[in-house]
Amino acid sequence: MGRPGLNRRQILAGLSGLTVAGSFGFAALGTGADALASGADTRVRYWNLFSGGDGYNMIAMLDDFRKANPGIDVKDSTLQWGSPFYTKLAMAAAGSRAPDLGVMHLGRVTGFSPGRLLDPWDAGLLAKYGVREADFNPELWKRAVIDGTLYALPLDIHVQLCFYRKDVLKKAGLLGDDGRMVPVTSVDEWFDVLKEAKQATRKGLQTIGMWSADQNFQWWFFVAFYTQLGGTWFDDDGAEVTFDTDKAIQVLEFLRRHITDGYVDPGFAGGAGAEQFVNGGPFVWEGNWSVPVFDSAKLDYGATPLPPVFGKRATHAESHAFVLPHQSDRGGAANEAAHRLAAYIVRHARQWAGGGHIPAYTPTLSTDAYKKLNPQSEYVSAMDHQATEPKVWFAGSTGILAQRVGPIVVSSTMGSAKPDAAARRMRSTLTELLAMKNPMDGQTAAQGGAVA
C-alpha cells in the first residue's frame, strides 16, 4: 500500500494507551530448529485465540487436516484472547517473527495496518484449494477487502441471539404451530410477549437476561437495534460523523424499558441471565457461543436473531477470520500450506458450527447435516442480516469503540444517565474517535484508516 514498515518500538509506542500484555515473549511461535512431524516436509506456524469448546473444535479440525495432509506439519499455538493477542500479533508482524497463519476478528482488520502488518491473500491459491468469493455472503466478503485487496478469509459469523425456553413460552401461548417463538415486528409486540412470558414464569426468576451492566453486550445490542432503524455512523470518507441521536434515543429508551417495566432485574450481573435461563427463565440475549452450554443442560429451547422491533431485521454480528501476518519473505511452500490449511478449515466447518457459530462458507449451510442442527438452523438467517460496527480502525471486538461508547450505553440502560444525554455523549465520543490517529500507522480514519 506504499507505506513504510513498522518496527517493534513503534508498535509499543503506538499501543501505549491500550491494554497491553504483560509479556511479549514469542515462545509460542517456535523456531525453524523444531523437528518436523514424521513424514512432513513443510511446516505451518498457526496462531489462534480459541479456548474452551471452540478450542476443542479447532484442535479436532486441525487433526483432520493433518490426517488428510501428512506432508504438512501444523504447529498451532493458542494465545490469550483480547488485547494481549492483538498486541503480540502486531509485534510479531513488525519484528519479523510472524506466524504463517493467524486468526483475527474481522472488525479489527481495518485498523491492523493492512499491507504492513498483514499480507494479502492469493486468490489463485485459495481457488486452487476450493475457496472462492462466490462461496461467501457478499457483505461479509466486502468487509474482508481493504483498498480492493483481500486481507481476511472469513471462517464464520458469531451473532447475538434471543434464546427462549419452549416450555415456558408454550405455557404462555407464545409458541407457533412450528414450535418456534411467535414472530415479533414492533416494540409494542415485544413487550406484550415479555408481559405474557412473565406471567408464566416461576417467581424469583427474571423474564429476560440481557447483560444490562456489561459494556460489550450493551454495545452489541445497541449496534443491532440502531442498524434496524437504518442508523449510520460516519460518511463514506470517514471524515464526518453521521450518528443520528434521535434514532439512538429510541434504542436507548427501548433497552432501558426492560428494567423500568420490571422484566430485567439489574441486580443480576454478568452471566446470571444465562443461569436464570437454565433454571427456568423464559428469555436471555446471549452470543451463539452459549449453544453448547444450553445443549449440555439438556434444555428444550430455541434461538432466533434479536427481534426486529424497529421493523428491519438486523442482529449484531462479528466474524472470526484467517489472516496472513506480515512476513518480509512470505512465499514458497509454507505460504501455500497456510492457504491450504485455511481453505480446508473454512470448507470443513460443519464441526465448527457445533459451537454455535454460523459457517462463513455458504455451501455448508445448505447441507443436510447443517439443516439438522438445532437451534443453529433456526438462526442461520442472521447471515443475511448482519449488524456490524462501522469499518473504521478503532472498531471491532475488544476495540476502542466498544471501550469508549459501551459504558455510555450502560449508563442509560442502568438509569444513571437519561437517554437523550447519553445519545449526545455518544455522538461527541464518536467525533473524538474520528479525529484520533491509528497507533498502527499514525493516520486518522479520514486519512485511510476507514477504507471501505
C-alpha positions as CSV (number, residue, x, y, z in Angstrom):
1,M,0.0,0.0,0.0
2,G,3.0,2.2,-0.3
3,R,3.6,2.8,3.4
4,P,6.8,2.3,5.3
5,G,7.0,-0.7,7.6
6,L,6.6,-0.6,11.4
7,N,9.1,-1.9,13.9
8,R,8.5,-3.2,17.4
9,R,9.5,0.0,19.1
10,Q,6.8,1.9,17.0
11,I,4.2,-0.7,17.8
12,L,4.9,-0.4,21.6
13,A,4.7,3.3,21.4
14,G,1.5,3.3,19.5
15,L,-0.1,0.8,21.8
16,S,0.9,2.6,25.0
17,G,-2.6,3.8,25.5
18,L,-4.2,0.4,25.0
19,T,-4.4,-2.7,27.1
20,V,-1.0,-4.5,26.5
21,A,0.0,-7.9,27.5
22,G,2.4,-8.1,30.4
23,S,4.9,-10.2,28.5
24,F,5.9,-10.0,24.9
25,G,7.7,-13.3,24.6
26,F,7.5,-15.3,21.4
27,A,7.9,-18.8,22.8
28,A,4.5,-19.7,21.2
29,L,6.0,-19.2,17.7
30,G,8.5,-22.0,17.8
31,T,11.6,-21.9,15.7
32,G,12.9,-23.3,12.5
33,A,15.0,-25.7,14.5
34,D,12.0,-27.6,15.8
35,A,11.7,-31.0,14.3
36,L,9.1,-31.5,11.7
37,A,6.4,-34.1,12.3
38,S,7.2,-37.5,10.9
39,G,6.7,-37.6,7.2
40,A,6.1,-33.8,6.8
41,D,8.3,-31.6,4.7
42,T,6.5,-28.3,5.2
43,R,5.6,-26.5,8.4
44,V,2.8,-24.0,9.0
45,R,3.0,-22.0,12.2
46,Y,-0.5,-21.0,13.2
47,W,-1.7,-18.6,16.0
48,N,-5.2,-18.6,17.2
49,L,-7.3,-17.3,20.2
50,F,-9.7,-20.2,20.6
51,S,-10.2,-21.6,24.0
52,G,-12.9,-23.7,25.7
53,G,-15.3,-25.5,23.3
54,D,-14.0,-23.5,20.3
55,G,-10.5,-24.7,21.2
56,Y,-11.5,-28.3,21.2
57,N,-13.3,-28.0,17.9
58,M,-10.4,-26.2,16.3
59,I,-8.0,-28.9,17.5
60,A,-10.2,-31.6,16.1
61,M,-10.3,-29.8,12.7
62,L,-6.6,-29.4,12.7
63,D,-6.2,-33.1,13.4
64,D,-8.4,-33.9,10.5
65,F,-6.3,-31.7,8.3
66,R,-3.1,-33.4,9.4
67,K,-4.5,-36.8,8.6
68,A,-5.6,-35.6,5.1
69,N,-2.2,-33.7,4.5
70,P,0.6,-35.7,6.1
71,G,3.2,-33.7,4.3
72,I,2.3,-30.6,6.3
73,D,3.2,-30.1,9.9
74,V,0.9,-27.7,11.6
75,K,2.4,-26.1,14.7
76,D,-0.6,-24.4,16.4
77,S,-0.4,-22.1,19.4
78,T,-3.4,-20.7,21.3
79,L,-2.8,-17.3,22.9
80,Q,-4.8,-15.2,25.4
81,W,-8.0,-13.8,23.9
82,G,-8.4,-10.0,23.5
83,S,-5.9,-7.1,23.5
84,P,-2.9,-9.3,24.6
85,F,-3.4,-11.4,21.5
86,Y,-3.6,-8.5,19.1
87,T,-0.5,-6.8,20.7
88,K,1.6,-10.0,20.3
89,L,0.4,-10.5,16.8
90,A,1.3,-6.9,15.9
91,M,4.7,-7.1,17.4
92,A,5.4,-10.4,15.7
93,A,4.5,-9.0,12.4
94,A,6.6,-5.9,13.0
95,G,9.6,-7.8,14.3
96,S,9.9,-10.4,11.5
97,R,8.7,-13.2,13.8
98,A,5.2,-13.6,12.5
99,P,3.5,-17.0,12.2
100,D,2.4,-18.2,8.7
101,L,-1.3,-18.0,9.6
102,G,-3.3,-16.2,12.2
103,V,-6.9,-15.5,13.3
104,M,-8.5,-12.1,13.9
105,H,-11.9,-10.7,14.4
106,L,-12.9,-9.2,11.1
107,G,-13.8,-5.9,12.6
108,R,-10.2,-5.4,13.7
109,V,-8.6,-6.0,10.2
110,T,-9.1,-2.4,9.0
111,G,-7.1,-1.0,12.0
112,F,-4.4,-3.6,11.7
113,S,-2.5,-1.7,9.0
114,P,-3.2,-4.0,6.1
115,G,-0.2,-4.0,3.8
116,R,2.3,-3.5,6.6
117,L,1.2,-5.8,9.4
118,L,-1.0,-8.1,7.3
119,D,-0.2,-9.6,3.9
120,P,-2.8,-10.1,1.2
121,W,-4.3,-13.4,0.3
122,D,-3.6,-15.0,-3.0
123,A,-7.0,-15.6,-4.6
124,G,-5.5,-18.0,-7.1
125,L,-4.1,-20.3,-4.3
126,L,-7.4,-20.1,-2.4
127,A,-9.3,-21.1,-5.6
128,K,-6.8,-24.0,-6.1
129,Y,-7.9,-25.3,-2.7
130,G,-11.6,-24.8,-3.3
131,V,-12.4,-21.4,-1.8
132,R,-13.9,-18.6,-4.0
133,E,-15.6,-15.3,-3.4
134,A,-18.9,-16.7,-4.7
135,D,-18.9,-19.1,-1.7
136,F,-19.5,-16.3,0.8
137,N,-22.1,-13.8,1.7
138,P,-21.3,-10.6,-0.4
139,E,-21.4,-8.2,2.6
140,L,-19.2,-10.5,4.7
141,W,-16.6,-10.8,1.9
142,K,-16.7,-7.0,1.4
143,R,-15.7,-6.4,5.0
144,A,-12.6,-8.5,4.4
145,V,-11.5,-6.3,1.5
146,I,-9.3,-3.2,2.1
147,D,-8.3,-1.0,-0.8
148,G,-9.6,-3.6,-3.2
149,T,-7.4,-6.3,-1.8
150,L,-8.5,-9.4,0.3
151,Y,-6.8,-9.3,3.7
152,A,-9.0,-11.7,5.6
153,L,-10.7,-15.0,4.9
154,P,-13.9,-15.3,7.0
155,L,-14.4,-18.5,8.9
156,D,-17.7,-17.7,10.5
157,I,-20.0,-15.1,11.9
158,H,-21.0,-15.1,15.5
159,V,-24.1,-13.3,16.4
160,Q,-26.2,-12.1,19.3
161,L,-29.4,-14.2,19.7
162,C,-32.7,-14.3,21.6
163,F,-32.7,-17.6,23.4
164,Y,-36.1,-18.8,24.6
165,R,-37.4,-21.7,26.7
166,K,-40.0,-23.6,24.8
167,D,-41.7,-25.0,27.9
168,V,-42.3,-21.5,29.4
169,L,-43.4,-20.0,26.1
170,K,-45.8,-22.9,25.4
171,K,-47.4,-22.3,28.8
172,A,-47.7,-18.6,27.9
173,G,-49.2,-19.3,24.5
174,L,-46.2,-17.8,22.7
175,L,-45.2,-20.8,20.5
176,G,-46.4,-21.0,16.9
177,D,-47.5,-24.2,15.2
178,D,-43.9,-24.8,14.1
179,G,-42.8,-25.0,17.7
180,R,-40.9,-21.7,17.5
181,M,-41.4,-18.4,19.2
182,V,-44.2,-16.2,17.7
183,P,-42.8,-13.5,15.4
184,V,-42.2,-10.0,16.7
185,T,-42.2,-7.0,14.5
186,S,-42.6,-4.0,16.8
187,V,-41.6,-2.6,20.2
188,D,-45.1,-3.0,21.5
189,E,-45.4,-6.6,20.3
190,W,-42.1,-7.4,22.0
191,F,-43.2,-6.0,25.4
192,D,-46.5,-7.8,25.0
193,V,-44.5,-11.0,24.6
194,L,-42.5,-10.2,27.7
195,K,-45.7,-9.5,29.7
196,E,-47.2,-12.8,28.8
197,A,-44.0,-14.7,29.4
198,K,-43.6,-13.1,32.8
199,Q,-47.0,-14.4,33.9
200,A,-45.9,-17.9,33.0
201,T,-42.5,-17.6,34.8
202,R,-41.8,-19.0,38.3
203,K,-41.4,-16.4,41.0
204,G,-37.8,-15.4,41.7
205,L,-36.8,-15.6,38.0
206,Q,-36.4,-12.6,35.8
207,T,-38.2,-12.6,32.5
208,I,-35.1,-11.8,30.3
209,G,-31.4,-11.7,30.9
210,M,-29.6,-9.0,28.8
211,W,-26.3,-8.2,30.4
212,S,-27.6,-4.8,31.4
213,A,-24.4,-3.7,33.1
214,D,-21.9,-5.1,30.6
215,Q,-20.4,-2.6,28.2
216,N,-19.7,-5.1,25.4
217,F,-23.1,-6.7,25.4
218,Q,-24.9,-3.4,25.7
219,W,-22.9,-2.0,22.9
220,W,-23.6,-5.1,20.7
221,F,-27.3,-4.8,21.4
222,F,-27.2,-1.1,20.6
223,V,-25.5,-1.7,17.3
224,A,-28.2,-4.3,16.3
225,F,-31.2,-2.1,17.1
226,Y,-29.6,1.1,15.8
227,T,-29.0,-0.8,12.5
228,Q,-32.6,-1.9,12.5
229,L,-33.5,1.8,12.4
230,G,-31.2,2.5,9.5
231,G,-28.8,4.4,11.6
232,T,-25.3,5.4,10.3
233,W,-22.1,6.3,11.9
234,F,-19.8,8.2,9.5
235,D,-19.8,9.4,5.9
236,D,-18.2,7.3,3.2
237,D,-14.9,9.2,3.5
238,G,-14.7,8.7,7.3
239,A,-14.5,12.5,7.7
240,E,-17.8,13.4,9.2
241,V,-20.0,11.9,12.0
242,T,-23.5,11.0,10.7
243,F,-24.7,9.4,14.0
244,D,-28.4,10.1,14.5
245,T,-29.1,11.0,18.1
246,D,-32.9,10.7,17.6
247,K,-32.5,7.1,16.5
248,A,-30.1,6.5,19.3
249,I,-32.5,7.8,21.9
250,Q,-35.2,5.3,20.6
251,V,-32.8,2.4,21.1
252,L,-31.6,3.6,24.5
253,E,-35.2,4.1,25.7
254,F,-36.0,0.6,24.4
255,L,-33.1,-1.0,26.3
256,R,-33.9,1.0,29.5
257,R,-37.5,-0.1,29.4
258,H,-36.7,-3.7,30.1
259,I,-35.6,-2.6,33.6
260,T,-38.2,0.1,34.3
261,D,-41.1,-2.3,33.2
262,G,-39.7,-5.0,35.6
263,Y,-38.6,-7.6,33.1
264,V,-34.9,-7.3,34.0
265,D,-33.5,-7.4,37.5
266,P,-30.4,-5.1,37.4
267,G,-29.1,-6.9,40.5
268,F,-28.4,-10.0,38.3
269,A,-25.0,-9.1,36.9
270,G,-22.8,-10.7,34.3
271,G,-23.7,-14.3,33.3
272,A,-26.5,-14.6,35.8
273,G,-29.0,-14.2,33.0
274,A,-27.8,-17.5,31.4
275,E,-28.0,-19.2,34.8
276,Q,-31.6,-17.9,35.3
277,F,-32.4,-19.2,31.8
278,V,-31.1,-22.6,32.7
279,N,-33.2,-22.5,35.9
280,G,-36.4,-21.7,34.0
281,G,-36.3,-18.0,32.9
282,P,-38.1,-17.6,29.6
283,F,-35.5,-15.4,27.7
284,V,-31.9,-14.5,27.6
285,W,-30.0,-12.4,25.0
286,E,-26.6,-14.1,24.5
287,G,-24.0,-14.8,21.9
288,N,-24.3,-18.0,19.8
289,W,-21.4,-19.4,21.7
290,S,-23.9,-20.3,24.5
291,V,-25.4,-23.0,22.4
292,P,-23.1,-25.8,23.8
293,V,-23.8,-24.6,27.3
294,F,-27.6,-24.8,26.9
295,D,-27.2,-28.1,25.0
296,S,-25.3,-29.6,27.8
297,A,-28.0,-28.5,30.2
298,K,-30.5,-30.5,28.1
299,L,-32.9,-27.7,27.8
300,D,-35.9,-27.6,25.4
301,Y,-35.1,-24.3,23.8
302,G,-34.8,-22.3,20.6
303,A,-32.8,-19.3,19.4
304,T,-33.6,-16.6,17.0
305,P,-31.8,-13.4,15.9
306,L,-32.6,-10.4,18.1
307,P,-36.2,-9.4,17.5
308,P,-36.8,-6.9,14.6
309,V,-38.6,-4.5,16.9
310,F,-37.9,-1.5,14.7
311,G,-39.1,-3.2,11.5
312,K,-35.8,-4.1,9.8
313,R,-34.2,-7.4,10.5
314,A,-30.6,-7.0,11.9
315,T,-28.7,-8.7,14.7
316,H,-25.2,-7.9,15.8
317,A,-22.5,-10.0,14.1
318,E,-18.7,-10.3,14.2
319,S,-16.6,-12.8,12.4
320,H,-13.5,-14.9,13.1
321,A,-11.3,-14.7,10.0
322,F,-7.9,-16.1,8.9
323,V,-5.2,-13.6,8.2
324,L,-1.6,-13.7,6.9
325,P,0.6,-11.8,9.4
326,H,3.3,-9.9,7.6
327,Q,6.4,-11.7,6.7
328,S,9.2,-9.9,4.7
329,D,9.9,-13.2,2.8
330,R,6.4,-14.5,2.6
331,G,6.0,-17.1,-0.2
332,G,7.1,-20.6,-1.0
333,A,5.9,-23.9,0.5
334,A,4.9,-22.5,3.9
335,N,2.8,-19.8,2.4
336,E,1.0,-22.2,0.1
337,A,0.4,-24.6,3.0
338,A,-1.1,-21.7,5.0
339,H,-3.5,-21.1,2.2
340,R,-4.3,-24.8,2.0
341,L,-4.9,-25.1,5.8
342,A,-7.2,-22.0,6.0
343,A,-9.2,-23.2,2.9
344,Y,-9.5,-26.7,4.4
345,I,-10.9,-25.4,7.7
346,V,-13.3,-23.0,6.0
347,R,-14.6,-25.7,3.8
348,H,-15.0,-28.3,6.6
349,A,-16.7,-26.1,9.2
350,R,-19.6,-28.4,10.0
351,Q,-17.9,-29.3,13.2
352,W,-17.2,-25.6,13.9
353,A,-21.0,-25.0,13.7
354,G,-21.4,-27.3,16.7
355,G,-20.0,-24.4,18.8
356,G,-22.9,-22.2,17.7
357,H,-21.1,-20.2,15.0
358,I,-22.6,-19.8,11.6
359,P,-20.0,-21.1,9.0
360,A,-19.0,-18.3,6.5
361,Y,-18.6,-20.9,3.7
362,T,-22.2,-20.8,2.4
363,P,-22.2,-24.3,0.7
364,T,-22.1,-25.7,4.3
365,L,-25.4,-24.0,5.2
366,S,-27.3,-25.9,2.5
367,T,-26.1,-29.4,3.5
368,D,-28.5,-31.8,5.2
369,A,-26.0,-32.1,8.1
370,Y,-26.3,-28.4,8.9
371,K,-30.0,-28.3,8.4
372,K,-30.4,-30.9,11.1
373,L,-28.6,-28.8,13.7
374,N,-30.9,-27.1,16.2
375,P,-31.1,-24.3,17.1
376,Q,-28.4,-23.3,14.5
377,S,-30.7,-23.9,11.6
378,E,-33.2,-21.6,13.2
379,Y,-31.0,-18.5,13.3
380,V,-28.9,-19.1,10.1
381,S,-30.9,-16.3,8.5
382,A,-28.7,-13.9,10.6
383,M,-26.0,-14.4,7.8
384,D,-28.2,-12.1,5.6
385,H,-29.0,-9.6,8.3
386,Q,-25.7,-8.7,9.9
387,A,-25.4,-5.6,12.0
388,T,-21.8,-4.7,12.2
389,E,-19.7,-2.0,13.7
390,P,-18.5,0.8,11.3
391,K,-15.5,-0.1,9.1
392,V,-13.0,2.2,11.0
393,W,-9.7,1.4,12.6
394,F,-11.0,1.8,16.2
395,A,-13.9,-0.7,15.8
396,G,-14.0,-4.4,16.2
397,S,-14.0,-6.9,19.0
398,T,-12.3,-5.5,22.2
399,G,-11.7,-2.4,20.2
400,I,-11.5,1.2,21.4
401,L,-15.0,1.9,20.1
402,A,-16.7,-0.6,22.4
403,Q,-14.4,0.5,25.3
404,R,-15.4,4.2,24.9
405,V,-19.1,4.0,23.8
406,G,-20.2,0.8,25.5
407,P,-20.1,2.4,29.1
408,I,-22.3,5.2,27.8
409,V,-25.0,2.7,26.7
410,V,-24.7,1.0,30.1
411,S,-25.2,4.3,31.9
412,S,-28.5,4.8,30.1
413,T,-29.7,1.2,30.4
414,M,-29.0,1.2,34.1
415,G,-30.5,4.6,34.7
416,S,-27.6,6.8,35.7
417,A,-28.0,8.9,32.6
418,K,-31.0,10.0,30.6
419,P,-31.2,8.5,27.1
420,D,-31.0,11.9,25.4
421,A,-27.9,12.9,27.4
422,A,-26.3,9.5,26.6
423,A,-27.0,9.9,22.9
424,R,-25.3,13.3,22.8
425,R,-22.3,11.8,24.7
426,M,-22.1,9.0,22.2
427,R,-22.0,11.4,19.2
428,S,-19.4,13.6,21.0
429,T,-17.3,10.5,21.6
430,L,-17.6,9.4,18.0
431,T,-16.3,12.8,16.9
432,E,-13.3,12.5,19.2
433,L,-12.5,9.0,17.9
434,L,-12.8,10.1,14.3
435,A,-10.0,12.6,15.0
436,M,-7.7,10.1,16.7
437,K,-4.8,8.6,14.8
438,N,-4.5,4.9,14.4
439,P,-1.4,3.8,16.5
440,M,-0.6,1.2,13.8
441,D,0.0,3.8,11.1
442,G,-0.4,7.3,12.5
443,Q,-3.4,8.1,10.3
444,T,-6.9,9.2,11.2
445,A,-10.0,7.4,9.7
446,A,-10.3,10.1,7.0
447,Q,-6.6,9.7,6.1
448,G,-7.0,6.0,5.3
449,G,-8.0,4.1,8.4
450,A,-11.5,3.6,7.3
451,V,-11.1,2.5,3.7
452,A,-14.4,0.8,2.6
